[in-house]
Amino acid sequence: MTTPSQQITDEQTLETLLGEPMEFVRAKVVPELSEAMRDFIAASPLVFISTIDAEGRVDLSPKGDPPGFITTQSPTQLTIPERPGNRLTFGFRNIIRNGQIGLMFLVPHQRETLRVKGTATLHHNPAELAEMAVNGKPALLTTHVTITECHFHCGKALIRSHLWKPENWPTDARSIAARSYAKQGLLGNNDIKHTEQVLDQVYKDELY
């Protein structure tokens, strides 16, 4: 456990410990998407989205769909479709109250990730929702993002995590979340196997 004297409280100490970024790293942060970045988004089936509420608290949510589900209208504009979820809508409420958004795109077997910052608005345009349909089901709404900053993030974190190496994955595929839900009795009883079965059925019936 650290003591108060070991807490890092200023940027100079931080830079002393970690060093300053090379000029190449500074230069890779740009205000609009390059062609390679747009190709990366077109290949991405998964993005993590961060939003900030009115009190400055951060929320993070994953969004996934077939590759190319997020579309780029220009180097500074992209659109994200929404599918059925848990209806808590933390991120959407944050967008209404704040509008700041951060995105991190992943592509299987790619070590680098793509980071995007910008401002977001929510929309319900029936024609646009129909264009972004999957399995014949239109999107529920769309998030429009105006990009202010973007860059590729180096692959060291994904290399260290062995994310794309199945031989390094845990062999136990049982749901850890189901174990938690069962303990709380949230899905009818406290049996873990029953809870896993309920979740599997929900995922099957309510994916789109």
ABEGO torsion letter per residue (X at the ends): XBBAAABBABAAAAAAAAEBBBAAAAAABBABBBAAAAAAAAABABBBBBBBBAAGBBBBBBBBBBBGABBBABAABBBBBBBBBAGAGAAAAAAAAAGBBBBBBBBBGBABBBBBBEBBBBBBBAAAAAAABBGGBBBABBBBBBBABBBBBBAAAAAAAGAABAAABBABABBAAAAAAAAAGAAGBABAAAAAAAAAAAAAAAAX
